[in-house]
Amino acid sequence: MAESVSLQFSYQRADFAAAVFANYGTRRRVIIDAALAVLLIALGLWLRREPDFWGWMGALFIGVGAVFLAMLAAMRVFAPAIALRRDPKFAGQYRLEFSDAGIHFETSGIDSRLQWEFYSRALAARDCWLLYHGRAYTLVPMRVFADDTERARFDALATAHIAKIERR
């Protein structure tokens, strides 16, 4: 039986950026997506040399590649800041207590007890834990753990109660 873990924190922009990045995929996936976008732009520039149909296709490739690069940048840079600003639930203090009995989730507007079964899977990334319930997730930033011992206790609780945990 693992000891309980009590965390108290406020979300920061960097927490959301880490969650978006972890949820999206590995660094390799981002690099591959960016490389494909740059390849589309390069192919478009090469096709633009032709004045006929292929020149117009080149313009289309350049546009699609540029939009894709902009979407990757927005996902990493702008989306976390917008989410933090727009949704008032992220502005306050969070208090989460994890134990074998379940999770006590408390904010200024919520005081709830959840069973571990609420979470179907989890992702342990370098900067955060994502506890998934359906397509949504609860974000637990790594920075909020007091020390490695508390982080290890949380890891033991999650491992004991969540069947599918992916580690990156």
ChimeraX attribute file (.defattr): number of C-alpha atoms within 10 A of each C-alpha:
attribute: neighborCount
match mode: 1-to-1
recipient: residues
	/A:1	8
	/A:2	14
	/A:3	13
	/A:4	17
	/A:5	19
	/A:6	17
	/A:7	16
	/A:8	13
	/A:9	15
	/A:10	14
	/A:11	18
	/A:12	14
	/A:13	16
	/A:14	15
	/A:15	21
	/A:16	22
	/A:17	19
	/A:18	20
	/A:19	23
	/A:20	17
	/A:21	17
	/A:22	20
	/A:23	13
	/A:24	13
	/A:25	11
	/A:26	12
	/A:27	12
	/A:28	9
	/A:29	11
	/A:30	14
	/A:31	11
	/A:32	11
	/A:33	16
	/A:34	18
	/A:35	14
	/A:36	15
	/A:37	23
	/A:38	18
	/A:39	15
	/A:40	21
	/A:41	22
	/A:42	16
	/A:43	17
	/A:44	23
	/A:45	17
	/A:46	15
	/A:47	21
	/A:48	20
	/A:49	12
	/A:50	13
	/A:51	9
	/A:52	10
	/A:53	10
	/A:54	15
	/A:55	17
	/A:56	16
	/A:57	17
	/A:58	22
	/A:59	18
	/A:60	17
	/A:61	23
	/A:62	24
	/A:63	16
	/A:64	16
	/A:65	24
	/A:66	16
	/A:67	13
	/A:68	18
	/A:69	19
	/A:70	14
	/A:71	14
	/A:72	16
	/A:73	13
	/A:74	12
	/A:75	15
	/A:76	19
	/A:77	16
	/A:78	14
	/A:79	17
	/A:80	20
	/A:81	16
	/A:82	12
	/A:83	13
	/A:84	17
	/A:85	13
	/A:86	10
	/A:87	9
	/A:88	9
	/A:89	15
	/A:90	15
	/A:91	15
	/A:92	13
	/A:93	14
	/A:94	17
	/A:95	16
	/A:96	20
	/A:97	16
	/A:98	23
	/A:99	21
	/A:100	16
	/A:101	12
	/A:102	17
	/A:103	19
	/A:104	16
	/A:105	16
	/A:106	16
	/A:107	17
	/A:108	11
	/A:109	8
	/A:110	10
	/A:111	11
	/A:112	11
	/A:113	15
	/A:114	13
	/A:115	14
	/A:116	19
	/A:117	12
	/A:118	14
	/A:119	21
	/A:120	17
	/A:121	19
	/A:122	21
	/A:123	20
	/A:124	18
	/A:125	19
	/A:126	12
	/A:127	18
	/A:128	19
	/A:129	24
	/A:130	24
	/A:131	22
	/A:132	18
	/A:133	14
	/A:134	10
	/A:135	6
	/A:136	10
	/A:137	18
	/A:138	13
	/A:139	17
	/A:140	20
	/A:141	22
	/A:142	17
	/A:143	12
	/A:144	16
	/A:145	18
	/A:146	12
	/A:147	10
	/A:148	10
	/A:149	10
	/A:150	17
	/A:151	16
	/A:152	14
	/A:153	17
	/A:154	21
	/A:155	14
	/A:156	14
	/A:157	21
	/A:158	23
	/A:159	13
	/A:160	13
	/A:161	19
	/A:162	17
	/A:163	13
	/A:164	13
	/A:165	18
	/A:166	12
	/A:167	10
	/A:168	12
